[in-house]
């Protein structure tokens, strides 16, 4: 190839000089000492200083005094790049000319190195962007007025602009981030991905964020990581790509969503039933777990239903009339009691707190429903207790007055009888009157016993001995059709009681049992040592925590209806025909138990029998075992045994589950025999089925255990009942637990079964 002649080189030099003179920009050259060696003519026109004054000086000597104070940091950053022999591009700075006019210059430069790799200086160009900067300043003021943070970066990821809102959000001043990689604003996991994402985008055009927007995390100056919503747009300026990011801090939104999720989870786990249903069609929109579990319906089933479907006391018309005050704004909260209808057909009492959420679009009803079964039972017990106290005070007062009258009558009859020794006919009349008065005195004693005003003569007694001594007499009294037997715990703790009243109470219970077994049956007298903890005592209402001897009289008779069971302790209440009972027998036993510091408990199911237990406190002064010496239950070390508890009574089921868990067992619950069988079909980890005897739905506990013995022979079986008849408890190794039982009795029974 032909080398250029000197003439050609001169021609090229002149050509380049003409280009430089004609350009709007101006060009410069620095030597290795960073002193100007060349400036194109436009320099004087733009900067307002003669070229001769600047040649031979350094940039900081030529321009240092002209840079405005607000840009001092940017100017120092550019000087550091110069002294480090780094290239720079599009550095903007504002200078003040000699005539006082401000000009905004944008300059770029490339470091030059000789053949030996030694730094030889810079060649660069600069441009007057004053008018562009003014427009940019106006745009910047607009951007700074935007509440969202706005950041512009170039295709190398370097920050080119940083709005006021960005400064406030991230905690950096603009000068701290300009010309630095935007990764400084990202957590490390996002920063590591940023460069690879930008490279892939420049190569392939694949957009993962640009023009799409997404939620990410950002990092503040103090290291705090926070959630943002990021939207990015792309633009080209003078052939270069710039990316503008609009950033919203969504911390409050995320916190609100998190809180909403937590509140939703809490409400879903609430034991109260929570329902949300429509303003117009009344259909359920949302139902929490407590409602689904208690009612037996799935979410999908509920969405096809309305409150009318689960409230048998209302039809649609009457229900809309009920909630009309909420629609008409005459009340903000509607509270009412009603009954809920479960999927299995059972009902239970509830209290409903209903409000209309008008802020929702469309409005929705919110109902918080509380099962008040236990509350109503407590209220019923309280009313019953107050009634019994009132009746006791009344009968006690009458009995005392009647006793005084009978004392006078009997005394005068006795005196009259002595006076009528010679007149047998009249004496016989007086003696008949005396016998009637004595019967009246017996009734008075019963009334006083019920009223807890009967004088007692307590003494320390072994109840096993006392009851054993009564057996021959009881068998003769009850007849051959009744088989009388005993089940005594030995040794039994001593109690402090009135022997006469105890005998009378046991005899009353035996006679009532005989009358309930007109065709004969079995009568069992059982004693046991029982410890009641605080929870067990609270369940029984009248009881105090402590150690008791329980005397249970169980029969296999006709049992009682729930209505009879609720009233059976009332004085003068009887189910016997007129003339065959005073209605004071059980009320006397009840009064005697209370006066002795104990209480009475009745367990009965119509058609199956009755168990009446009275609890008498252990006499601690005579050396009887107390709560300090009684062996307490201890959680078993075996925690792999799973027990399927089958109990229809919610209160009993709940406390029994707590007891099983306290003993270290895994507990699964079922409310009926059929539900228990459904569970057994899908679970193979059940070690024992623990069932109540009497349950609704046509399947007794005995029926259930017969099926378990046949289909699941490896599963152990335990049945609980308040009364026992050999014929109704299935064999096949079934264990029996007498209701009511203590946690100690439960622990020992389960321990025996699994051993």
ChimeraX attribute file (.defattr): number of C-alpha atoms within 10 A of each C-alpha:
attribute: neighborCount
match mode: 1-to-1
recipient: residues
	/A:1	3
	/A:2	4
	/A:3	7
	/A:4	10
	/A:5	9
	/A:6	9
	/A:7	9
	/A:8	11
	/A:9	12
	/A:10	12
	/A:11	12
	/A:12	13
	/A:13	12
	/A:14	12
	/A:15	12
	/A:16	12
	/A:17	14
	/A:18	12
	/A:19	12
	/A:20	19
	/A:21	16
	/A:22	13
	/A:23	14
	/A:24	14
	/A:25	20
	/A:26	23
	/A:27	22
	/A:28	19
	/A:29	20
	/A:30	24
	/A:31	18
	/A:32	15
	/A:33	14
	/A:34	19
	/A:35	20
	/A:36	22
	/A:37	17
	/A:38	17
	/A:39	21
	/A:40	20
	/A:41	18
	/A:42	21
	/A:43	22
	/A:44	15
	/A:45	11
	/A:46	18
	/A:47	23
	/A:48	16
	/A:49	15
	/A:50	13
	/A:51	18
	/A:52	11
	/A:53	9
	/A:54	20
	/A:55	17
	/A:56	18
	/A:57	17
	/A:58	17
	/A:59	15
	/A:60	15
	/A:61	12
	/A:62	16
	/A:63	16
	/A:64	14
	/A:65	11
	/A:66	17
	/A:67	18
	/A:68	14
	/A:69	12
	/A:70	10
	/A:71	15
	/A:72	15
	/A:73	12
	/A:74	19
	/A:75	21
	/A:76	13
	/A:77	15
	/A:78	17
	/A:79	14
	/A:80	12
	/A:81	13
	/A:82	19
	/A:83	10
	/A:84	10
	/A:85	19
	/A:86	14
	/A:87	15
	/A:88	16
	/A:89	12
	/A:90	14
	/A:91	16
	/A:92	19
	/A:93	20
	/A:94	22
	/A:95	20
	/A:96	17
	/A:97	16
	/A:98	11
	/A:99	9
	/A:100	10
	/A:101	10
	/A:102	16
	/A:103	19
	/A:104	19
	/A:105	20
	/A:106	19
	/A:107	20
	/A:108	17
	/A:109	22
	/A:110	17
	/A:111	19
	/A:112	19
	/A:113	14
	/A:114	9
	/A:115	7
	/A:116	6
	/A:117	8
	/A:118	10
	/A:119	15
	/A:120	17
	/A:121	22
	/A:122	25
	/A:123	19
	/A:124	18
	/A:125	19
	/A:126	21
	/A:127	20
	/A:128	21
	/A:129	19
	/A:130	16
	/A:131	11
	/A:132	11
	/A:133	18
	/A:134	12
	/A:135	12
	/A:136	13
	/A:137	12
	/A:138	12
	/A:139	12
	/A:140	17
	/A:141	13
	/A:142	11
	/A:143	18
	/A:144	18
	/A:145	13
	/A:146	14
	/A:147	15
	/A:148	18
	/A:149	23
	/A:150	23
	/A:151	22
	/A:152	21
	/A:153	22
	/A:154	20
	/A:155	15
	/A:156	15
	/A:157	18
	/A:158	17
	/A:159	22
	/A:160	20
	/A:161	19
	/A:162	25
	/A:163	23
	/A:164	22
	/A:165	20
	/A:166	22
	/A:167	20
	/A:168	13
	/A:169	18
	/A:170	18
	/A:171	14
	/A:172	17
	/A:173	15
	/A:174	16
	/A:175	15
	/A:176	13
	/A:177	18
	/A:178	18
	/A:179	20
	/A:180	15
	/A:181	17
	/A:182	20
	/A:183	19
	/A:184	14
	/A:185	19
	/A:186	19
	/A:187	18
	/A:188	13
	/A:189	9
	/A:190	14
	/A:191	16
	/A:192	12
	/A:193	11
	/A:194	16
	/A:195	16
	/A:196	11
	/A:197	15
	/A:198	17
	/A:199	13
	/A:200	13
	/A:201	14
	/A:202	13
	/A:203	9
	/A:204	9
	/A:205	10
	/A:206	12
	/A:207	13
	/A:208	11
	/A:209	14
	/A:210	17
	/A:211	12
	/A:212	11
	/A:213	16
	/A:214	13
	/A:215	14
	/A:216	15
	/A:217	18
	/A:218	24
	/A:219	20
	/A:220	18
	/A:221	14
	/A:222	9
	/A:223	12
	/A:224	10
	/A:225	14
	/A:226	17
	/A:227	18
	/A:228	20
	/A:229	16
	/A:230	22
	/A:231	18
	/A:232	18
	/A:233	15
	/A:234	15
	/A:235	11
	/A:236	10
	/A:237	7
	/A:238	5
	/A:239	7
	/A:240	9
	/A:241	14
	/A:242	20
	/A:243	19
	/A:244	20
	/A:245	20
	/A:246	19
	/A:247	23
	/A:248	19
	/A:249	17
	/A:250	16
	/A:251	14
	/A:252	10
	/A:253	12
	/A:254	14
	/A:255	12
	/A:256	12
	/A:257	12
	/A:258	12
	/A:259	12
	/A:260	12
	/A:261	12
	/A:262	12
	/A:263	12
	/A:264	13
	/A:265	13
	/A:266	12
	/A:267	17
	/A:268	19
	/A:269	15
	/A:270	14
	/A:271	17
	/A:272	17
	/A:273	24
	/A:274	24
	/A:275	21
	/A:276	22
	/A:277	23
	/A:278	17
	/A:279	17
	/A:280	11
	/A:281	9
	/A:282	17
	/A:283	18
	/A:284	23
	/A:285	19
	/A:286	17
	/A:287	23
	/A:288	21
	/A:289	20
	/A:290	19
	/A:291	25
	/A:292	19
	/A:293	13
	/A:294	15
	/A:295	20
	/A:296	15
	/A:297	16
	/A:298	13
	/A:299	16
	/A:300	12
	/A:301	11
	/A:302	23
	/A:303	15
	/A:304	11
	/A:305	16
	/A:306	17
	/A:307	20
	/A:308	19
	/A:309	17
	/A:310	18
	/A:311	16
	/A:312	13
	/A:313	13
	/A:314	17
	/A:315	13
	/A:316	13
	/A:317	9
	/A:318	12
	/A:319	14
	/A:320	15
	/A:321	12
	/A:322	13
	/A:323	17
	/A:324	14
	/A:325	14
	/A:326	17
	/A:327	16
	/A:328	9
	/A:329	10
	/A:330	9
	/A:331	13
	/A:332	13
	/A:333	14
	/A:334	16
	/A:335	12
	/A:336	11
	/A:337	14
	/A:338	16
	/A:339	19
	/A:340	24
	/A:341	18
	/A:342	19
	/A:343	12
	/A:344	11
	/A:345	10
	/A:346	11
	/A:347	16
	/A:348	12
	/A:349	18
	/A:350	20
	/A:351	18
	/A:352	20
	/A:353	16
	/A:354	21
	/A:355	20
	/A:356	23
	/A:357	16
	/A:358	12
	/A:359	8
	/A:360	9
	/A:361	8
	/A:362	10
	/A:363	14
	/A:364	20
	/A:365	22
	/A:366	20
	/A:367	22
	/A:368	17
	/A:369	24
	/A:370	17
	/A:371	19
	/A:372	17
	/A:373	15
	/A:374	12
	/A:375	12
	/A:376	13
	/A:377	11
	/A:378	14
	/A:379	12
	/A:380	13
	/A:381	16
	/A:382	14
	/A:383	12
	/A:384	16
	/A:385	14
	/A:386	12
	/A:387	13
	/A:388	19
	/A:389	15
	/A:390	13
	/A:391	16
	/A:392	23
	/A:393	17
	/A:394	13
	/A:395	20
	/A:396	23
	/A:397	16
	/A:398	15
	/A:399	23
	/A:400	16
	/A:401	13
	/A:402	16
	/A:403	19
	/A:404	12
	/A:405	14
	/A:406	21
	/A:407	15
	/A:408	13
	/A:409	16
	/A:410	20
	/A:411	13
	/A:412	14
	/A:413	21
	/A:414	16
	/A:415	12
	/A:416	15
	/A:417	20
	/A:418	12
	/A:419	12
	/A:420	14
	/A:421	12
	/A:422	10
	/A:423	10
	/A:424	11
	/A:425	10
	/A:426	14
	/A:427	19
	/A:428	14
	/A:429	12
	/A:430	21
	/A:431	16
	/A:432	12
	/A:433	16
	/A:434	20
	/A:435	13
	/A:436	14
	/A:437	20
	/A:438	16
	/A:439	13
	/A:440	16
	/A:441	20
	/A:442	13
	/A:443	16
	/A:444	22
	/A:445	20
	/A:446	26
	/A:447	28
	/A:448	24
	/A:449	26
	/A:450	32
	/A:451	28
	/A:452	22
	/A:453	21
	/A:454	19
	/A:455	11
	/A:456	16
	/A:457	11
	/A:458	14
	/A:459	13
	/A:460	15
	/A:461	16
	/A:462	15
	/A:463	23
	/A:464	22
	/A:465	11
	/A:466	13
	/A:467	19
	/A:468	13
	/A:469	11
	/A:470	13
	/A:471	15
	/A:472	10
	/A:473	10
	/A:474	17
	/A:475	17
	/A:476	10
	/A:477	14
	/A:478	19
	/A:479	12
	/A:480	11
	/A:481	14
	/A:482	22
	/A:483	14
	/A:484	19
	/A:485	14
	/A:486	16
	/A:487	12
	/A:488	18
	/A:489	13
	/A:490	10
	/A:491	11
	/A:492	19
	/A:493	26
	/A:494	25
	/A:495	23
	/A:496	20
	/A:497	24
	/A:498	17
	/A:499	17
	/A:500	11
	/A:501	20
	/A:502	18
	/A:503	14
	/A:504	16
	/A:505	21
	/A:506	20
	/A:507	19
	/A:508	17
	/A:509	21
	/A:510	23
	/A:511	15
	/A:512	17
	/A:513	27
	/A:514	23
	/A:515	14
	/A:516	20
	/A:517	20
	/A:518	12
	/A:519	10
	/A:520	17
	/A:521	19
	/A:522	20
	/A:523	27
	/A:524	20
	/A:525	23
	/A:526	19
	/A:527	23
	/A:528	22
	/A:529	24
	/A:530	24
	/A:531	26
	/A:532	21
	/A:533	15
	/A:534	12
	/A:535	11
	/A:536	18
	/A:537	15
	/A:538	13
	/A:539	14
	/A:540	14
	/A:541	13
	/A:542	15
	/A:543	18
	/A:544	19
	/A:545	15
	/A:546	17
	/A:547	24
	/A:548	26
	/A:549	24
	/A:550	25
	/A:551	22
	/A:552	28
	/A:553	23
	/A:554	25
	/A:555	32
	/A:556	24
	/A:557	28
	/A:558	18
	/A:559	21
	/A:560	20
	/A:561	12
	/A:562	12
	/A:563	8
	/A:564	15
	/A:565	16
	/A:566	14
	/A:567	13
	/A:568	20
	/A:569	24
	/A:570	21
	/A:571	22
	/A:572	15
	/A:573	17
	/A:574	19
	/A:575	12
	/A:576	13
	/A:577	7
	/A:578	8
	/A:579	6
	/A:580	9
	/A:581	14
	/A:582	13
	/A:583	17
	/A:584	22
	/A:585	26
	/A:586	23
	/A:587	25
	/A:588	27
	/A:589	26
	/A:590	24
	/A:591	26
	/A:592	31
	/A:593	25
	/A:594	21
	/A:595	20
	/A:596	20
	/A:597	17
	/A:598	21
	/A:599	23
	/A:600	23
	/A:601	14
	/A:602	18
	/A:603	18
	/A:604	24
	/A:605	20
	/A:606	15
	/A:607	12
	/A:608	19
	/A:609	24
	/A:610	26
	/A:611	28
	/A:612	20
	/A:613	25
	/A:614	22
	/A:615	24
	/A:616	26
	/A:617	26
	/A:618	28
	/A:619	21
	/A:620	15
	/A:621	12
	/A:622	12
	/A:623	10
	/A:624	17
	/A:625	19
	/A:626	18
	/A:627	18
	/A:628	9
	/A:629	8
	/A:630	14
	/A:631	11
	/A:632	13
	/A:633	15
	/A:634	13
	/A:635	15
	/A:636	13
	/A:637	9
	/A:638	12
	/A:639	12
	/A:640	11
	/A:641	14
	/A:642	18
	/A:643	25
	/A:644	22
	/A:645	24
	/A:646	25
	/A:647	26
	/A:648	19
	/A:649	13
	/A:650	12
	/A:651	12
	/A:652	12
	/A:653	18
	/A:654	12
	/A:655	14
	/A:656	18
	/A:657	19
	/A:658	12
	/A:659	19
	/A:660	21
	/A:661	15
	/A:662	16
	/A:663	21
	/A:664	18
	/A:665	21
	/A:666	18
	/A:667	18
	/A:668	16
	/A:669	20
	/A:670	18
	/A:671	18
	/A:672	26
	/A:673	26
	/A:674	15
	/A:675	12
	/A:676	21
	/A:677	15
	/A:678	12
	/A:679	16
	/A:680	17
	/A:681	9
	/A:682	8
	/A:683	9
	/A:684	11
	/A:685	13
	/A:686	19
	/A:687	17
	/A:688	21
	/A:689	25
	/A:690	24
	/A:691	29
	/A:692	27
	/A:693	26
	/A:694	21
	/A:695	18
	/A:696	14
	/A:697	12
	/A:698	10
	/A:699	14
	/A:700	18
	/A:701	26
	/A:702	22
	/A:703	15
	/A:704	22
	/A:705	27
	/A:706	19
	/A:707	13
	/A:708	21
	/A:709	18
	/A:710	10
	/A:711	11
	/A:712	15
	/A:713	12
	/A:714	12
	/A:715	16
	/A:716	21
	/A:717	26
	/A:718	24
	/A:719	22
	/A:720	21
	/A:721	21
	/A:722	26
	/A:723	25
	/A:724	24
	/A:725	17
	/A:726	9
	/A:727	8
	/A:728	13
	/A:729	21
	/A:730	19
	/A:731	14
	/A:732	14
	/A:733	11
	/A:734	18
	/A:735	18
	/A:736	18
	/A:737	20
	/A:738	16
	/A:739	18
	/A:740	18
	/A:741	17
	/A:742	18
	/A:743	22
	/A:744	19
	/A:745	19
	/A:746	18
	/A:747	21
	/A:748	13
	/A:749	16
	/A:750	21
	/A:751	12
	/A:752	10
	/A:753	15
	/A:754	11
	/A:755	6
